[in-house]
Amino acid sequence: MKVLIVSDTHRRDENLLRVIQENKPFDMLIHLGDSEGSEKKIESWLDEGCELHMVLGNNDFFSDLEREEEIKLGSYRILLTHGHYYNVSLGVERLEAEAMERNIQIAMFGHTHRPFYEVHNGIIILNPGSMSYPRQEGRRPSYMIMELDEQGEAHFTLNFLEK
């Protein structure tokens, strides 16, 4: 299974369209918030049968997206959140505590516009960065790919777009 993970596109969708086209086929797209009204457009770019999971970001005004979502992939329970309700700009401790309380194995967030991947107390915590307004050194748009191998183990790759 192949999952494309993105965040913080902020209605500047050209990079996302490019990444979708370059990484097809994949089974699922996870968008971790701040699509700013592009939900239907993004959904139209996906192949039939590709699942889409999107959560509400702090800039998704007038949206009916859920604040967060729990999904199951293989043996993993995954929490999808934009992260602003957990103050991720200050650290991932509150998100980690929430994941532990809910028996989550993978917590995905956006909001900071910086890629992040760490394992805390056995919980994978990740942020794919921003497709439109990256804030890390070098400021290259970024996204992640999650692949489940035949044994059901998750593998993650962080990818950057060329300028």
C-alpha positions as CSV (number, residue, x, y, z in Angstrom):
1,M,0.0,0.0,0.0
2,K,1.3,3.5,-0.9
3,V,0.1,6.6,0.8
4,L,0.9,10.2,-0.2
5,I,1.0,12.6,2.8
6,V,0.8,16.3,2.4
7,S,-0.1,19.5,4.3
8,D,-0.4,23.2,4.1
9,T,-1.1,23.7,0.5
10,H,-3.0,27.0,1.2
11,R,-4.9,27.0,-2.1
12,R,-1.6,27.1,-4.1
13,D,-2.2,23.7,-5.6
14,E,0.3,23.6,-8.5
15,N,2.9,21.7,-6.5
16,L,0.4,19.2,-5.2
17,L,-0.9,18.5,-8.7
18,R,2.6,17.9,-9.8
19,V,3.3,15.5,-6.9
20,I,0.1,13.6,-7.5
21,Q,0.9,13.1,-11.1
22,E,4.6,12.1,-10.4
23,N,3.7,9.6,-7.7
24,K,0.7,7.8,-9.2
25,P,-0.5,5.2,-8.6
26,F,-1.1,5.4,-4.9
27,D,-3.8,4.1,-2.7
28,M,-4.5,7.0,-0.4
29,L,-3.9,10.7,-0.1
30,I,-3.7,12.2,3.4
31,H,-3.9,16.0,3.6
32,L,-3.2,17.4,7.1
33,G,-5.0,20.7,6.8
34,D,-4.9,24.2,5.4
35,S,-6.2,23.3,1.9
36,E,-8.3,26.5,2.1
37,G,-11.2,25.3,0.0
38,S,-9.4,23.1,-2.5
39,E,-11.0,19.9,-1.2
40,K,-13.2,19.2,-4.3
41,K,-10.4,20.1,-6.7
42,I,-7.9,17.8,-5.0
43,E,-10.4,15.0,-4.9
44,S,-11.0,15.4,-8.7
45,W,-7.2,14.8,-9.3
46,L,-7.2,11.4,-7.7
47,D,-7.6,8.1,-9.5
48,E,-10.8,6.2,-8.9
49,G,-10.5,4.0,-5.8
50,C,-7.9,6.3,-4.2
51,E,-9.0,7.1,-0.7
52,L,-8.8,10.8,0.5
53,H,-8.5,11.8,4.1
54,M,-8.4,15.5,4.9
55,V,-8.6,17.3,8.2
56,L,-9.3,20.9,9.2
57,G,-6.5,23.4,9.4
58,N,-6.4,26.7,11.2
59,N,-6.9,28.5,7.9
60,D,-9.7,26.3,6.6
61,F,-12.5,28.8,7.3
62,F,-16.1,27.8,6.4
63,S,-15.0,24.2,5.9
64,D,-17.0,21.2,7.1
65,L,-13.8,19.0,7.4
66,E,-13.3,17.2,10.6
67,R,-10.9,18.7,13.2
68,E,-9.1,15.4,13.3
69,E,-9.5,11.8,12.2
70,E,-8.4,8.4,13.3
71,I,-7.8,5.8,10.6
72,K,-6.5,2.3,10.6
73,L,-3.9,1.1,8.0
74,G,-2.8,-2.5,8.5
75,S,-2.0,-2.9,12.1
76,Y,-1.5,0.8,12.7
77,R,-3.9,3.2,14.4
78,I,-3.2,6.6,12.9
79,L,-4.2,10.1,14.2
80,L,-4.6,12.8,11.5
81,T,-4.6,16.4,12.8
82,H,-3.4,19.8,11.7
83,G,-1.7,20.1,15.1
84,H,-2.6,23.6,16.1
85,Y,-4.9,22.3,18.9
86,Y,-1.8,20.5,20.3
87,N,0.5,23.5,20.1
88,V,2.9,21.7,17.8
89,S,4.7,24.9,17.0
90,L,6.1,24.6,20.6
91,G,6.8,20.9,20.5
92,V,5.1,17.5,20.0
93,E,4.7,16.6,23.7
94,R,0.9,17.2,23.8
95,L,0.4,15.3,20.6
96,E,2.5,12.5,21.9
97,A,0.5,12.3,25.1
98,E,-2.8,12.3,23.1
99,A,-1.5,9.5,20.9
100,M,-0.5,7.5,24.0
101,E,-3.9,8.0,25.6
102,R,-5.7,6.8,22.4
103,N,-3.4,3.9,21.7
104,I,-2.2,5.5,18.4
105,Q,0.9,4.2,16.7
106,I,1.4,7.0,14.2
107,A,0.5,10.7,14.7
108,M,0.5,12.9,11.6
109,F,0.3,16.7,11.8
110,G,1.0,19.8,9.7
111,H,0.8,23.5,10.7
112,T,4.5,24.2,11.3
113,H,5.4,24.0,7.6
114,R,8.5,22.1,8.5
115,P,9.2,18.4,7.9
116,F,9.4,16.3,11.0
117,Y,9.9,12.6,11.7
118,E,10.7,11.2,15.2
119,V,9.7,8.1,17.2
120,H,8.7,9.0,20.8
121,N,8.0,6.1,23.2
122,G,7.2,3.8,20.2
123,I,4.9,6.4,18.5
124,I,5.9,7.6,15.1
125,I,5.2,11.4,14.9
126,L,5.5,13.0,11.6
127,N,4.9,16.2,9.6
128,P,5.4,16.2,5.8
129,G,6.1,19.9,5.7
130,S,4.4,22.4,3.4
131,M,3.8,22.0,-0.3
132,S,3.4,25.8,-0.7
133,Y,5.1,27.8,2.0
134,P,8.0,25.7,3.4
135,R,9.8,27.2,6.4
136,Q,12.7,24.8,6.9
137,E,16.3,25.6,5.9
138,G,16.4,25.7,2.1
139,R,12.7,26.3,1.9
140,R,11.9,23.5,-0.5
141,P,8.3,22.2,-0.7
142,S,8.1,18.7,0.9
143,Y,5.8,15.7,1.2
144,M,6.1,12.2,2.5
145,I,5.3,8.8,1.1
146,M,4.3,6.0,3.5
147,E,4.5,2.4,2.2
148,L,3.3,-0.7,3.9
149,D,5.4,-3.7,2.9
150,E,4.2,-7.3,2.6
151,Q,4.7,-7.8,6.3
152,G,2.6,-4.8,7.1
153,E,5.5,-2.7,8.3
154,A,5.4,1.0,7.5
155,H,8.3,2.8,5.8
156,F,8.4,6.5,5.3
157,T,10.3,8.7,2.8
158,L,10.6,12.5,2.9
159,N,10.7,14.0,-0.5
160,F,11.5,17.6,-1.7
161,L,10.5,19.3,-4.9
162,E,13.2,20.9,-7.0
163,K,12.8,24.6,-7.3
